[in-house]
Amino acid sequence: MPVERDKTPSPRKSRATSNNDTSSPSKAWSQADKSLLFEHVRVHGETTWDKAVPGKTAQQSREQWKRILLPMIRKQCNFLG
């Protein structure tokens, strides 16, 4: 005779995430991070993204610049190009 098992669902294990991981995609960009990125682009141009903001990856820095900051600057300056 089969043994009946408890029908209550077992709690699922969620992936452990560290709140201290600054390169996490879920970590929002602070104003200080955005200022560092802006200064980096002003001084070095759109290069060496990996050195732009400590704790952020090159891809995160490049995407933040191209998708968020640059369009914002263009809009503020009424620049169409």
C-alpha positions as CSV (number, residue, x, y, z in Angstrom):
1,M,0.0,0.0,0.0
2,P,1.5,3.4,-1.0
3,V,2.4,5.8,1.7
4,E,0.4,9.1,1.5
5,R,2.6,12.1,1.4
6,D,1.8,15.5,2.8
7,K,0.0,17.5,0.0
8,T,1.2,20.9,1.2
9,P,3.6,22.4,-1.3
10,S,7.1,22.8,-0.1
11,P,8.4,26.3,0.0
12,R,10.5,27.1,-3.1
13,K,14.0,28.2,-2.6
14,S,14.5,31.6,-4.0
15,R,17.9,32.5,-5.5
16,A,20.0,34.2,-3.0
17,T,20.8,37.7,-3.9
18,S,23.2,39.9,-2.2
19,N,22.2,43.5,-1.5
20,N,25.8,44.5,-1.5
21,D,26.4,43.5,-5.2
22,T,26.8,46.9,-6.9
23,S,27.0,45.4,-10.3
24,S,23.6,43.8,-10.0
25,P,21.2,44.9,-12.8
26,S,18.5,45.6,-10.2
27,K,20.6,48.2,-8.4
28,A,19.4,51.6,-9.4
29,W,21.8,54.3,-10.6
30,S,22.3,57.0,-8.0
31,Q,22.8,60.6,-8.9
32,A,26.4,60.3,-7.9
33,D,26.8,57.3,-10.3
34,K,25.2,59.3,-13.1
35,S,27.5,62.3,-12.3
36,L,30.6,60.0,-12.4
37,L,29.4,58.6,-15.8
38,F,28.8,62.1,-17.2
39,E,32.2,63.3,-16.1
40,H,33.9,60.2,-17.5
41,V,32.3,60.7,-20.9
42,R,33.1,64.5,-20.8
43,V,36.8,63.7,-20.1
44,H,37.4,60.5,-22.0
45,G,34.6,60.4,-24.5
46,E,32.6,57.3,-25.2
47,T,35.4,54.8,-24.4
48,T,36.7,52.7,-21.6
49,W,33.3,52.1,-20.2
50,D,34.6,49.6,-17.7
51,K,36.5,52.4,-15.9
52,A,33.6,54.9,-15.9
53,V,31.8,54.0,-12.7
54,P,33.2,51.8,-9.9
55,G,30.9,48.8,-9.3
56,K,29.2,49.0,-12.7
57,T,30.1,46.9,-15.7
58,A,31.1,48.3,-19.0
59,Q,27.8,47.3,-20.5
60,Q,25.8,48.9,-17.7
61,S,27.7,52.1,-18.1
62,R,27.4,52.2,-21.9
63,E,23.6,51.4,-21.7
64,Q,23.0,54.0,-19.0
65,W,24.7,56.6,-21.2
66,K,23.1,55.7,-24.5
67,R,19.6,55.0,-23.3
68,I,19.1,57.4,-20.4
69,L,21.6,60.2,-20.0
70,L,22.4,61.1,-23.6
71,P,18.7,61.3,-24.6
72,M,18.0,63.4,-21.5
73,I,20.8,65.8,-22.4
74,R,19.6,66.1,-26.0
75,K,16.1,66.8,-24.8
76,Q,17.2,69.5,-22.4
77,C,19.3,71.2,-25.1
78,N,16.6,70.8,-27.8
79,F,19.2,68.9,-29.9
80,L,17.6,66.8,-32.6
81,G,20.6,64.9,-33.9
